[in-house]
Amino acid sequence: MIAKGSPKFAPLVDELIWSARARDLRVPAAIVQPRSAAEVAAAVRLAGEGGMKVALRGSGHNYQGAALRDGGLLVDLGGLDRIDIDAGAHRARVGAGVKGGRLIGELARHGLAFPIGHCADVALSGYLLSGGIGWNYGEWGPACASVSAIEMVTADGAALIATANDHADLFWAARGAGCAFFAAVTGYELILHDLPAVSFALEAVFDAASAPDVAQWLDTARAGVDPTTELICMVGPHHETGKPSVTLRAIASGPTGMAARNKLGPLRELPAEAKLLAAVEETELSFAELKRFSAMPSGKRVAADQSWSDRSLGDLLLAVAHLAGGVQSSSAISLTALGQAALAPGLPDDVDGALSVAGRCSAGIYALWDGAEHDARHLAWVAKADAALAPLRTGRYIAEADLFAGPERVEECFSPEAFAQLTELRKQYDPTGRFFSCLDGGLR
């Protein structure tokens, strides 16, 4: 255990938490770094004996630094990084600390795949616990739908495995509860998919002033696009020129490069009225290489928020296009049409879980910048984008919504029935509040 005040403490916090701004806001009392589920259980019991609350960290990538709480014990799950693949059974057993980029590379060697997160350095722990909105969502749906068993440690320090048949209530909660969960997940059994043979990506960067033309074209062209295709429309400064821009990225997978390319349909015929800021890029690549599109710079100060919406990409683009400038070039509003599996509620009819609010599109607001002197400007930009999207919102995604913004935010991430069920289950499994929980009026 490394306690606050130790020479190793501050450097370790800097290493564990991705957002530099979050590291300025809250400080735990101590940190432990277990290497096994048994050591996690021992840490939870130790915290109970000392009357300490427990916070959990997977990869520390949460935009608000949710793993950081004032006081209490921070349990770093990053050392739980085993990967055991049963290729014949299309199953894998993985530790909670395994990062998506490593997993997809290991699986590709066996001709297999899993819907990892769009950011390759995100661990499976909080990603799957929140539902898992990742690559090839249009075909495979949320990643938690491809989970068959979940290993966890409960508030009393007991280890168990939850499935649809054993501890089914915990299994339900762990598929979508995110930081509202009330146990420490240490591992997962994953249902694997056949590796798509080829992926194809198209990227076109438009001047933000062309947003009305791009929006109209997107909504017209969308009808001819294969429903498994993922469409991402990013609004913000162009990374090369710094000019206010709208970047379209369309990604599809298939048995051949031509088959994947054809899924884009009329998207390959760009609107003549819209002004391009860069040459159009068309790239054929392997599914595992998609992680190159997800890189976010580290060491930045970060603020973020998210909304679900059932409105079109064009409607969302028109709502936020005026915010394409005024922030540092790492910032963007990412509007994503997730494809045919993006149903509301968030899970397919044959999958039961706490992921109960979703939409046809996700609008993620990401501000990344250097220097505390620029905090106010970027925080205001995130707030303006969130306000602009408010009339189109159907709910929020618990992994990316700013739960520190107000106590009502957590309820916006669940249906009323799911929120009530989570609240009751927490009383049953964590009656003394051993784990920090956003059910306590949001994150604080």
C-alpha positions as CSV (number, residue, x, y, z in Angstrom):
1,M,0.0,0.0,0.0
2,I,1.3,3.4,-0.9
3,A,-0.1,6.2,1.3
4,K,-0.6,9.8,0.6
5,G,2.5,11.7,1.6
6,S,4.8,8.9,0.4
7,P,7.5,10.1,-2.1
8,K,6.1,7.5,-4.5
9,F,2.4,8.7,-4.2
10,A,2.2,11.7,-6.4
11,P,4.2,10.2,-9.3
12,L,2.0,7.1,-9.1
13,V,-1.2,9.1,-9.3
14,D,0.2,10.9,-12.4
15,E,0.9,7.5,-13.9
16,L,-2.4,6.0,-13.2
17,I,-4.8,8.8,-14.2
18,W,-5.0,9.9,-17.9
19,S,-6.5,13.3,-17.4
20,A,-4.1,15.8,-16.1
21,R,-6.9,18.1,-14.9
22,A,-8.5,15.3,-12.9
23,R,-5.3,14.8,-11.0
24,D,-5.6,18.4,-9.7
25,L,-9.1,17.9,-8.3
26,R,-9.2,14.9,-5.9
27,V,-6.7,12.8,-3.9
28,P,-7.1,9.3,-2.4
29,A,-5.7,8.4,1.0
30,A,-3.8,5.4,-0.4
31,I,-3.2,3.2,-3.4
32,V,-2.9,-0.6,-3.7
33,Q,-1.8,-2.5,-6.9
34,P,-3.0,-6.1,-6.6
35,R,-1.8,-8.7,-9.1
36,S,-4.6,-11.3,-8.6
37,A,-8.3,-11.5,-7.7
38,A,-7.2,-12.9,-4.3
39,E,-5.2,-9.8,-3.7
40,V,-8.2,-7.6,-4.7
41,A,-10.3,-9.4,-2.2
42,A,-7.7,-8.9,0.5
43,A,-7.5,-5.2,-0.3
44,V,-11.3,-4.9,0.0
45,R,-11.3,-6.7,3.3
46,L,-8.4,-4.5,4.5
47,A,-10.4,-1.4,3.6
48,G,-13.4,-2.7,5.5
49,E,-11.3,-3.3,8.6
50,G,-10.0,0.3,8.4
51,G,-13.4,1.8,7.7
52,M,-12.2,3.0,4.3
53,K,-14.2,3.4,1.1
54,V,-12.9,1.8,-2.0
55,A,-12.5,3.3,-5.5
56,L,-11.5,1.2,-8.5
57,R,-9.2,2.0,-11.4
58,G,-8.9,0.0,-14.6
59,S,-6.8,2.0,-17.1
60,G,-7.5,5.4,-15.6
61,H,-8.9,6.7,-18.9
62,N,-12.2,8.0,-17.7
63,Y,-12.4,11.6,-18.9
64,Q,-13.5,12.9,-15.4
65,G,-11.0,10.8,-13.6
66,A,-13.8,8.9,-11.8
67,A,-11.3,6.6,-10.1
68,L,-10.0,9.5,-8.1
69,R,-12.0,10.3,-4.9
70,D,-11.0,12.3,-1.9
71,G,-9.9,9.9,0.8
72,G,-10.5,6.2,0.6
73,L,-8.4,3.4,-0.9
74,L,-7.8,3.4,-4.7
75,V,-7.4,-0.2,-6.0
76,D,-5.5,-0.3,-9.3
77,L,-6.7,-3.3,-11.3
78,G,-4.2,-2.7,-14.1
79,G,-2.1,-5.7,-13.0
80,L,-4.9,-8.1,-13.7
81,D,-3.9,-8.5,-17.3
82,R,-4.1,-12.2,-18.2
83,I,-5.4,-13.3,-21.6
84,D,-6.4,-17.0,-22.0
85,I,-7.9,-17.8,-25.5
86,D,-9.9,-20.9,-26.3
87,A,-10.0,-20.4,-30.1
88,G,-12.1,-23.6,-30.7
89,A,-14.8,-22.5,-28.3
90,H,-14.7,-18.8,-29.4
91,R,-14.1,-17.9,-25.8
92,A,-11.5,-16.0,-23.9
93,R,-10.9,-15.4,-20.2
94,V,-9.3,-12.0,-19.5
95,G,-8.3,-9.9,-16.6
96,A,-10.1,-6.6,-15.9
97,G,-6.9,-4.7,-16.6
98,V,-6.4,-5.9,-20.1
99,K,-6.3,-3.1,-22.6
100,G,-8.3,-3.3,-25.8
101,G,-5.4,-2.7,-28.2
102,R,-3.5,-5.7,-26.8
103,L,-6.5,-7.9,-26.8
104,I,-7.4,-7.3,-30.4
105,G,-3.9,-8.0,-31.5
106,E,-3.8,-11.3,-29.6
107,L,-7.2,-12.4,-30.9
108,A,-6.2,-11.6,-34.5
109,R,-3.5,-14.2,-34.4
110,H,-6.3,-16.8,-33.9
111,G,-8.6,-15.3,-36.6
112,L,-10.9,-13.9,-33.9
113,A,-12.1,-10.5,-32.7
114,F,-14.0,-8.7,-30.0
115,P,-15.7,-5.2,-30.0
116,I,-13.0,-3.3,-28.1
117,G,-13.3,0.4,-27.3
118,H,-12.5,3.1,-29.8
119,C,-9.5,4.1,-27.6
120,A,-7.1,1.2,-27.7
121,D,-5.5,2.0,-24.4
122,V,-8.8,1.7,-22.5
123,A,-9.0,-1.4,-20.2
124,L,-11.9,-3.8,-20.3
125,S,-12.8,-3.2,-16.7
126,G,-14.9,0.0,-16.8
127,Y,-15.4,-0.3,-20.6
128,L,-17.4,-3.5,-20.3
129,L,-19.0,-2.6,-17.0
130,S,-20.5,0.5,-18.7
131,G,-21.8,-1.5,-21.6
132,G,-19.0,-1.1,-24.2
133,I,-19.6,1.1,-27.2
134,G,-16.8,0.0,-29.5
135,W,-15.7,-1.0,-33.0
136,N,-18.2,-2.8,-35.3
137,Y,-21.1,-1.9,-33.0
138,G,-23.4,-1.9,-36.0
139,E,-22.9,-5.6,-36.4
140,W,-22.0,-6.9,-32.9
141,G,-23.8,-4.4,-30.7
142,P,-22.6,-3.3,-27.2
143,A,-19.6,-5.3,-26.0
144,C,-21.3,-6.4,-22.8
145,A,-23.7,-8.5,-24.9
146,S,-20.6,-10.6,-25.8
147,V,-19.8,-11.3,-22.1
148,S,-20.8,-14.7,-20.7
149,A,-19.4,-14.6,-17.2
150,I,-18.0,-11.9,-14.9
151,E,-15.6,-12.5,-12.0
152,M,-15.9,-10.1,-9.1
153,V,-15.2,-9.4,-5.4
154,T,-18.2,-8.2,-3.4
155,A,-18.1,-5.6,-0.5
156,D,-17.5,-8.3,2.1
157,G,-14.4,-9.5,0.3
158,A,-15.9,-12.6,-1.2
159,A,-15.0,-13.7,-4.7
160,L,-17.7,-15.1,-7.1
161,I,-18.5,-15.6,-10.7
162,A,-21.8,-14.2,-12.0
163,T,-23.5,-15.5,-15.1
164,A,-27.1,-15.4,-16.5
165,N,-27.8,-18.5,-14.3
166,D,-25.7,-17.9,-11.2
167,H,-25.9,-14.6,-9.3
168,A,-28.0,-13.4,-12.2
169,D,-28.9,-10.1,-10.5
170,L,-25.2,-9.2,-10.3
171,F,-24.7,-10.3,-13.9
172,W,-27.5,-8.0,-15.0
173,A,-26.1,-5.0,-13.1
174,A,-22.6,-5.6,-14.3
175,R,-23.7,-5.2,-17.9
176,G,-24.2,-1.5,-18.0
177,A,-24.0,-0.1,-14.5
178,G,-20.6,1.5,-14.9
179,C,-19.6,3.4,-11.8
180,A,-23.0,2.6,-10.3
181,F,-21.8,-1.0,-9.7
182,F,-21.2,-2.1,-6.2
183,A,-18.4,-4.7,-6.5
184,A,-14.9,-5.0,-7.9
185,V,-14.9,-6.8,-11.3
186,T,-11.6,-8.7,-11.7
187,G,-12.2,-10.7,-14.9
188,Y,-14.5,-11.6,-17.8
189,E,-15.3,-14.5,-20.0
190,L,-15.8,-13.2,-23.5
191,I,-17.7,-14.5,-26.4
192,L,-15.5,-14.0,-29.5
193,H,-16.4,-13.2,-33.1
194,D,-14.8,-14.3,-36.3
195,L,-12.2,-11.7,-37.4
196,P,-13.5,-9.6,-40.3
197,A,-11.2,-10.2,-43.2
198,V,-10.8,-6.6,-44.3
199,S,-11.8,-3.1,-43.1
200,F,-12.2,0.0,-45.2
201,A,-12.1,3.6,-44.0
202,L,-13.0,6.8,-45.8
203,E,-12.0,10.2,-44.4
204,A,-13.0,13.6,-45.7
205,V,-12.3,16.9,-44.0
206,F,-14.7,19.8,-44.8
207,D,-14.6,23.5,-43.9
208,A,-17.0,24.0,-41.0
209,A,-18.8,26.7,-43.1
210,S,-20.0,23.8,-45.4
211,A,-21.8,22.1,-42.5
212,P,-25.3,22.8,-43.9
213,D,-24.4,21.1,-47.2
214,V,-22.6,18.2,-45.4
215,A,-25.6,17.7,-43.1
216,Q,-28.1,17.5,-46.0
217,W,-25.8,15.2,-48.0
218,L,-25.3,12.9,-44.9
219,D,-28.9,12.5,-44.2
220,T,-29.7,11.7,-47.9
221,A,-26.8,9.4,-48.4
222,R,-27.3,7.5,-45.1
223,A,-30.3,5.6,-46.6
224,G,-28.0,3.9,-49.1
225,V,-25.3,2.9,-46.6
226,D,-25.0,-0.6,-45.3
227,P,-26.5,-0.6,-41.8
228,T,-23.4,-2.2,-40.2
229,T,-21.2,0.8,-41.3
230,E,-20.1,3.2,-38.6
231,L,-20.3,6.9,-39.4
232,I,-18.3,9.4,-37.4
233,C,-18.7,13.1,-37.9
234,M,-16.2,15.2,-35.9
235,V,-16.6,18.9,-35.4
236,G,-13.6,20.9,-34.2
237,P,-10.3,22.4,-35.3
238,H,-8.6,20.5,-38.1
239,H,-5.5,18.8,-36.6
240,E,-3.2,20.1,-39.4
241,T,-4.4,23.6,-40.2
242,G,-6.3,24.5,-37.0
243,K,-9.2,25.7,-39.2
244,P,-12.8,25.0,-38.0
245,S,-13.7,21.8,-39.7
246,V,-16.2,18.9,-40.1
247,T,-14.4,15.5,-40.6
248,L,-16.4,12.6,-41.9
249,R,-15.0,9.1,-41.2
250,A,-16.9,6.0,-42.5
251,I,-15.7,2.5,-41.5
252,A,-17.0,-0.8,-42.7
253,S,-15.7,-4.4,-42.6
254,G,-16.2,-7.3,-45.0
255,P,-14.8,-10.5,-46.6
256,T,-12.9,-8.4,-49.2
257,G,-11.7,-4.9,-49.6
258,M,-14.2,-4.3,-52.4
259,A,-17.1,-5.7,-50.3
260,A,-16.2,-3.4,-47.3
261,R,-15.8,-0.4,-49.7
262,N,-19.2,-1.1,-51.3
263,K,-20.9,-0.9,-47.9
264,L,-20.3,2.8,-47.9
265,G,-22.5,3.2,-51.0
266,P,-23.2,6.9,-51.8
267,L,-20.9,8.2,-49.1
268,R,-18.1,7.9,-51.6
269,E,-19.8,10.5,-53.8
270,L,-19.0,13.7,-51.7
271,P,-21.2,16.8,-52.0
272,A,-19.8,19.1,-54.7
273,E,-21.0,22.2,-52.8
274,A,-18.9,21.4,-49.7
275,K,-15.3,22.8,-49.4
276,L,-12.6,20.3,-48.6
277,L,-9.7,21.2,-46.4
278,A,-7.6,18.2,-47.2
279,A,-7.3,15.4,-49.7
280,V,-9.9,12.6,-49.3
281,E,-8.3,9.4,-47.8
282,E,-9.5,5.9,-48.6
283,T,-7.7,3.2,-46.6
284,E,-7.9,-0.6,-46.7
285,L,-6.6,-2.2,-43.5
286,S,-7.0,-5.1,-41.1
287,F,-9.6,-5.0,-38.3
288,A,-6.9,-4.9,-35.7
289,E,-5.4,-1.8,-37.3
290,L,-8.6,0.2,-36.7
291,K,-7.1,1.1,-33.3
292,R,-4.9,3.6,-35.1
293,F,-7.9,5.8,-35.6
294,S,-8.6,6.0,-31.9
295,A,-5.5,7.6,-30.6
296,M,-5.9,10.5,-28.1
297,P,-2.9,12.4,-26.9
298,S,-1.9,11.7,-23.3
299,G,-0.9,14.2,-20.7
300,K,-3.6,16.7,-21.6
301,R,-6.1,18.5,-19.4
302,V,-9.5,17.0,-20.3
303,A,-13.2,17.8,-20.0
304,A,-15.9,15.8,-21.7
305,D,-19.6,15.0,-21.8
306,Q,-22.0,12.8,-23.9
307,S,-25.6,12.6,-25.2
308,W,-27.6,9.8,-26.8
309,S,-29.9,10.9,-29.6
310,D,-32.4,9.4,-32.0
311,R,-32.1,12.3,-34.4
312,S,-30.1,12.1,-37.6
313,L,-26.4,12.9,-37.9
314,G,-27.3,15.9,-40.0
315,D,-29.5,17.3,-37.2
316,L,-26.8,16.8,-34.7
317,L,-24.2,18.4,-37.0
318,L,-26.3,21.5,-37.5
319,A,-26.8,21.9,-33.7
320,V,-23.1,22.1,-33.0
321,A,-21.3,23.2,-36.2
322,H,-20.9,26.8,-34.8
323,L,-18.6,25.3,-32.1
324,A,-16.0,24.0,-34.5
325,G,-13.4,26.7,-33.5
326,G,-12.3,28.4,-30.4
327,V,-10.5,25.5,-28.7
328,Q,-7.2,23.7,-29.0
329,S,-6.8,21.3,-31.9
330,S,-7.1,18.1,-29.9
331,S,-10.7,18.9,-29.1
332,A,-13.7,17.6,-31.0
333,I,-17.4,16.9,-30.9
334,S,-17.7,13.3,-32.2
335,L,-21.1,12.5,-33.7
336,T,-21.4,8.8,-34.3
337,A,-24.1,6.8,-36.1
338,L,-23.5,3.4,-34.7
339,G,-25.5,1.3,-37.2
340,Q,-28.3,-1.2,-37.0
341,A,-27.4,-2.6,-33.6
342,A,-27.8,0.8,-32.0
343,L,-31.3,0.2,-30.6
344,A,-33.1,1.8,-27.8
345,P,-32.9,0.5,-25.1
346,G,-29.3,-0.2,-25.3
347,L,-29.2,-4.0,-25.4
348,P,-30.7,-6.5,-27.9
349,D,-34.0,-8.0,-27.0
350,D,-32.4,-11.3,-26.0
351,V,-29.8,-9.7,-23.7
352,D,-30.7,-8.4,-20.2
353,G,-28.6,-5.7,-18.5
354,A,-28.5,-2.4,-16.8
355,L,-27.6,-0.7,-20.1
356,S,-31.1,0.6,-20.6
357,V,-30.8,4.0,-22.3
358,A,-29.2,4.6,-25.7
359,G,-30.0,6.1,-29.1
360,R,-29.3,5.8,-32.8
361,C,-26.5,8.2,-32.5
362,S,-23.9,9.2,-29.8
363,A,-22.6,12.7,-29.4
364,G,-19.4,12.8,-27.4
365,I,-17.8,16.1,-26.5
366,Y,-14.1,16.0,-25.9
367,A,-12.0,19.0,-24.9
368,L,-8.2,18.3,-24.6
369,W,-5.8,21.1,-24.0
370,D,-2.5,22.2,-22.4
371,G,-2.2,24.7,-19.5
372,A,-4.5,25.4,-16.6
373,E,-4.9,28.9,-17.7
374,H,-7.1,27.6,-20.6
375,D,-9.4,25.6,-18.3
376,A,-12.3,28.1,-18.2
377,R,-12.4,28.5,-22.0
378,H,-12.5,24.7,-22.7
379,L,-14.9,24.0,-19.9
380,A,-17.3,26.6,-21.2
381,W,-17.0,25.1,-24.7
382,V,-18.0,21.7,-23.4
383,A,-21.0,23.2,-21.6
384,K,-22.1,25.1,-24.7
385,A,-21.9,21.9,-26.8
386,D,-23.9,20.0,-24.2
387,A,-26.6,22.8,-24.1
388,A,-26.8,22.8,-27.9
389,L,-27.4,19.1,-27.9
390,A,-30.0,19.2,-25.1
391,P,-33.1,19.4,-27.3
392,L,-32.0,16.3,-29.2
393,R,-31.0,14.2,-26.2
394,T,-32.6,10.9,-25.3
395,G,-30.2,10.1,-22.4
396,R,-26.5,9.8,-21.5
397,Y,-23.9,7.0,-21.5
398,I,-22.5,6.5,-18.0
399,A,-18.9,5.9,-19.2
400,E,-18.6,9.3,-20.8
401,A,-21.2,11.6,-19.3
402,D,-19.9,14.2,-16.8
403,L,-21.3,12.8,-13.6
404,F,-19.7,15.5,-11.6
405,A,-21.9,18.1,-13.2
406,G,-25.0,17.3,-11.1
407,P,-26.8,14.6,-9.2
408,E,-29.4,14.2,-11.9
409,R,-26.8,13.0,-14.4
410,V,-26.7,9.4,-13.2
411,E,-30.5,9.0,-13.5
412,E,-30.2,10.2,-17.1
413,C,-28.0,7.2,-17.9
414,F,-30.7,4.6,-17.0
415,S,-34.4,3.9,-17.4
416,P,-36.4,4.6,-14.3
417,E,-36.8,0.9,-13.8
418,A,-33.1,0.1,-14.1
419,F,-32.1,2.9,-11.8
420,A,-34.5,1.7,-9.1
421,Q,-33.2,-1.9,-9.5
422,L,-29.6,-0.8,-9.2
423,T,-30.4,1.2,-6.1
424,E,-32.1,-1.8,-4.4
425,L,-29.3,-4.2,-5.4
426,R,-26.7,-1.9,-3.9
427,K,-28.6,-1.9,-0.6
428,Q,-28.4,-5.7,-0.7
429,Y,-24.8,-6.2,-1.8
430,D,-23.1,-3.1,-0.4
431,P,-25.3,-2.0,2.5
432,T,-22.5,0.0,4.3
433,G,-21.3,1.8,1.1
434,R,-17.9,0.1,1.0
435,F,-17.4,1.1,-2.7
436,F,-17.6,4.7,-3.8
437,S,-20.8,4.9,-6.0
438,C,-22.3,7.4,-8.3
439,L,-25.7,6.4,-6.9
440,D,-24.8,8.7,-4.0
441,G,-26.0,11.8,-5.9
442,G,-23.5,11.5,-8.7
443,L,-19.7,11.7,-8.5
444,R,-18.2,14.1,-5.9
